[in-house]
Amino acid sequence: MDDRLYFRQLLSGRDFATDDMIARQMVNFAYAIGDRLTGEAVLVDPAYDVAGLVSILEADGMTPVGVLGTHYHADHLGGNMMGYQLEGVAALLDRFDVPVHLQAPEVEFVTKTTGLGPEQLVGHASGDIVTVGEIDIELIHTPGHTPGSQCFLVDGHLVSGDTLFLDGCGRTDLPGGDPEELFHSLTTRLAKVPDDAVLFPGHLYSPEPSRSMGDTRAMNVVYKPKSVEQWMMMFGH
């Protein structure tokens, strides 16, 4: 599948939304994952500049056939953030009639923040597979940052949204956050991801844009606690 896998990591404010100061400050990553042979791709967390993201796909000969949403926050899927209205998945669905794949607990939140109806959203369970062409993408439910946060595992690539960064992890003090759940997501739910898989986070919060899971587990402070009690002492708030 290496020859067929289409995978692009796209940085807001640099690769798209280049004139958007919020996008430049938030340094979100969007991702495009697809099958080069069939020309089909899904966009992960399309926000700020849908036209720009679609143009990148089209320049590569790819067509959007779906969206994968890591979680409901406006800097990932659009909506109101601190009084600013951010463009997102709703603008994409105005142009393309495609499904938006979420974990089931996140559907109600995405409905509220984006204005999309539940009929436009597909609620999944952990372990479900979304197939794009002949490329299989596994959805892993990783609650903690939000109730329905999810990561995507495809051919040795882990797209983690705000669940896990190269350094640190997502906040748990926002609505729906749960530090104890995040501990279990990092240590148990993501345990199936091998050390040689490469982590691709939701923001550029480190000098490097990606890192192996093995190095992340060895270097990231969030993996230092060995029990939920230790974790809550360090990160629970």
C-alpha positions as CSV (number, residue, x, y, z in Angstrom):
1,M,0.0,0.0,0.0
2,D,3.0,2.3,0.3
3,D,2.8,3.3,-3.3
4,R,-1.0,3.9,-3.2
5,L,-1.1,5.8,0.1
6,Y,-1.6,9.5,-0.3
7,F,-0.7,11.3,2.9
8,R,-0.1,15.0,3.4
9,Q,0.4,17.0,6.5
10,L,-0.7,20.6,6.0
11,L,0.1,23.5,8.4
12,S,-2.4,26.3,8.8
13,G,-0.9,29.7,8.1
14,R,1.9,28.2,5.9
15,D,0.4,25.6,3.5
16,F,-3.2,27.0,3.6
17,A,-4.9,30.0,5.2
18,T,-1.7,31.9,4.7
19,D,-3.4,35.3,5.2
20,D,-5.3,34.3,8.3
21,M,-3.6,35.5,11.5
22,I,-5.6,33.2,13.7
23,A,-4.6,30.2,11.6
24,R,-0.9,31.3,11.8
25,Q,-1.1,31.6,15.6
26,M,-3.0,28.4,16.2
27,V,-0.6,26.3,14.0
28,N,-3.2,23.6,13.3
29,F,-2.4,20.7,11.1
30,A,-4.9,19.4,8.6
31,Y,-4.3,16.1,6.9
32,A,-5.2,14.6,3.5
33,I,-5.3,10.8,3.3
34,G,-6.2,8.8,0.3
35,D,-5.6,6.3,-2.5
36,R,-3.4,7.6,-5.3
37,L,-4.8,5.0,-7.7
38,T,-8.4,5.9,-7.3
39,G,-7.8,9.7,-6.7
40,E,-10.0,9.7,-3.6
41,A,-9.1,11.3,-0.4
42,V,-10.5,12.4,3.0
43,L,-9.6,15.6,4.8
44,V,-8.8,15.5,8.5
45,D,-10.0,18.5,10.4
46,P,-10.5,21.0,7.5
47,A,-10.7,24.5,9.1
48,Y,-9.9,28.1,8.3
49,D,-9.6,27.8,4.5
50,V,-11.6,25.0,2.9
51,A,-11.0,26.3,-0.7
52,G,-7.2,26.3,-0.1
53,L,-7.3,22.7,1.2
54,V,-9.5,21.6,-1.8
55,S,-7.1,23.3,-4.2
56,I,-4.2,21.3,-2.7
57,L,-6.1,18.1,-3.3
58,E,-7.1,19.0,-6.8
59,A,-3.5,20.0,-7.7
60,D,-2.5,16.5,-6.7
61,G,-5.2,14.9,-8.8
62,M,-7.3,14.0,-5.7
63,T,-11.0,14.5,-5.0
64,P,-12.5,14.8,-1.4
65,V,-14.8,12.0,-0.6
66,G,-15.2,12.5,3.1
67,V,-14.0,14.2,6.3
68,L,-12.5,12.7,9.5
69,G,-13.0,14.8,12.5
70,T,-10.7,14.4,15.5
71,H,-12.9,16.4,17.8
72,Y,-15.4,19.2,17.8
73,H,-13.3,22.3,18.7
74,A,-13.6,25.2,16.2
75,D,-10.0,25.3,15.2
76,H,-10.4,21.8,13.9
77,L,-13.9,21.7,12.4
78,G,-15.0,25.3,12.3
79,G,-17.3,27.3,14.5
80,N,-17.1,30.1,17.0
81,M,-13.8,30.5,19.0
82,M,-13.4,33.4,21.3
83,G,-15.8,35.6,19.3
84,Y,-14.3,34.7,15.9
85,Q,-16.2,32.6,13.4
86,L,-13.9,30.1,11.9
87,E,-14.6,28.4,8.6
88,G,-14.7,24.6,8.7
89,V,-16.4,21.4,7.6
90,A,-19.8,23.1,6.9
91,A,-18.1,25.1,4.1
92,L,-16.8,21.9,2.6
93,L,-20.2,20.2,2.7
94,D,-21.6,23.2,0.8
95,R,-19.4,22.2,-2.1
96,F,-19.2,18.4,-1.7
97,D,-21.8,16.0,-0.4
98,V,-19.5,13.8,1.6
99,P,-19.9,12.1,5.0
100,V,-18.2,13.4,8.2
101,H,-16.8,10.6,10.3
102,L,-16.8,11.1,14.0
103,Q,-16.9,9.0,17.2
104,A,-20.5,8.7,18.3
105,P,-20.1,10.7,21.5
106,E,-18.9,13.7,19.5
107,V,-21.9,14.0,17.1
108,E,-23.9,16.2,19.5
109,F,-21.0,18.6,20.0
110,V,-20.2,18.9,16.3
111,T,-23.8,19.6,15.6
112,K,-23.9,22.4,18.1
113,T,-20.6,24.0,17.0
114,T,-20.9,23.7,13.2
115,G,-24.6,23.9,12.6
116,L,-24.6,20.7,10.6
117,G,-27.5,18.3,11.1
118,P,-27.0,14.8,12.6
119,E,-27.9,13.3,9.2
120,Q,-24.7,14.8,7.7
121,L,-22.6,13.2,10.4
122,V,-21.6,9.5,10.8
123,G,-21.1,8.3,14.4
124,H,-18.6,5.5,14.8
125,A,-17.3,3.2,17.5
126,S,-13.7,2.6,18.3
127,G,-12.1,0.1,15.9
128,D,-14.3,1.0,12.9
129,I,-12.6,1.2,9.6
130,V,-13.1,3.9,7.0
131,T,-11.9,2.8,3.6
132,V,-10.8,5.3,1.0
133,G,-10.3,3.6,-2.3
134,E,-8.3,0.6,-1.1
135,I,-6.8,2.4,1.9
136,D,-8.1,1.3,5.3
137,I,-8.1,3.9,8.1
138,E,-8.7,2.7,11.7
139,L,-10.6,4.9,14.0
140,I,-9.4,4.8,17.7
141,H,-11.7,6.4,20.3
142,T,-9.4,8.4,22.7
143,P,-11.6,10.4,25.1
144,G,-10.1,12.8,27.5
145,H,-9.5,16.1,25.6
146,T,-13.2,15.8,24.6
147,P,-15.7,12.9,25.0
148,G,-15.5,11.8,21.4
149,S,-11.8,12.6,20.5
150,Q,-10.4,10.1,18.1
151,C,-7.1,9.2,16.4
152,F,-6.6,7.6,13.0
153,L,-4.1,4.8,12.3
154,V,-3.2,4.2,8.6
155,D,-0.2,2.3,7.3
156,G,2.1,3.2,10.2
157,H,0.8,6.8,10.5
158,L,-1.0,7.9,13.7
159,V,-3.0,11.1,13.3
160,S,-3.7,12.1,16.9
161,G,-5.6,15.4,16.8
162,D,-5.3,17.0,20.3
163,T,-5.1,13.7,22.1
164,L,-1.3,13.5,22.0
165,F,1.4,15.9,20.9
166,L,5.1,15.2,20.4
167,D,5.5,17.1,23.7
168,G,2.5,17.1,26.1
169,C,-1.1,16.2,25.4
170,G,-4.5,17.9,25.0
171,R,-6.0,20.1,27.7
172,T,-8.6,18.5,29.9
173,D,-10.0,21.7,31.5
174,L,-12.4,22.6,28.6
175,P,-16.0,21.4,28.4
176,G,-16.1,17.6,28.1
177,G,-12.5,17.2,29.2
178,D,-11.6,14.3,31.6
179,P,-8.0,13.9,32.7
180,E,-8.5,10.3,34.0
181,E,-9.9,9.3,30.6
182,L,-7.0,10.9,28.8
183,F,-4.6,8.8,30.9
184,H,-6.3,5.6,29.8
185,S,-6.4,6.8,26.2
186,L,-2.7,7.5,26.1
187,T,-1.6,4.3,28.0
188,T,-4.3,1.7,27.1
189,R,-6.3,2.7,24.0
190,L,-3.2,3.8,22.1
191,A,-1.2,0.8,23.3
192,K,-2.0,-1.0,20.1
193,V,0.0,1.6,18.1
194,P,3.5,0.2,17.6
195,D,6.6,2.1,18.5
196,D,7.7,2.3,14.8
197,A,4.5,4.1,13.9
198,V,4.9,7.8,13.3
199,L,2.9,10.3,15.3
200,F,1.3,13.2,13.4
201,P,-0.3,15.7,15.9
202,G,-3.1,18.3,15.6
203,H,-0.8,21.3,16.2
204,L,2.9,22.2,15.6
205,Y,3.8,22.6,19.2
206,S,7.3,21.2,18.8
207,P,10.3,21.9,16.5
208,E,9.6,18.8,14.5
209,P,6.2,18.1,12.8
210,S,6.3,14.3,13.6
211,R,8.1,11.7,15.6
212,S,8.0,8.0,16.1
213,M,5.7,6.7,18.8
214,G,8.6,4.9,20.4
215,D,10.5,8.2,20.8
216,T,7.4,10.0,21.9
217,R,6.8,7.4,24.7
218,A,10.4,7.7,25.8
219,M,10.6,11.5,25.7
220,N,7.1,12.9,26.3
221,V,6.5,13.8,30.0
222,V,2.9,12.6,29.8
223,Y,4.3,9.0,29.7
224,K,6.2,9.4,32.9
225,P,3.4,8.5,35.4
226,K,3.0,4.8,35.7
227,S,-0.5,4.9,37.4
228,V,-3.6,6.9,37.2
229,E,-2.9,8.2,40.7
230,Q,0.5,9.5,39.6
231,W,-1.1,11.0,36.5
232,M,-3.8,12.8,38.4
233,M,-1.2,14.3,40.8
234,M,0.8,15.6,37.8
235,F,-1.9,16.5,35.2
236,G,-5.3,16.3,36.9
237,H,-7.0,19.7,37.1
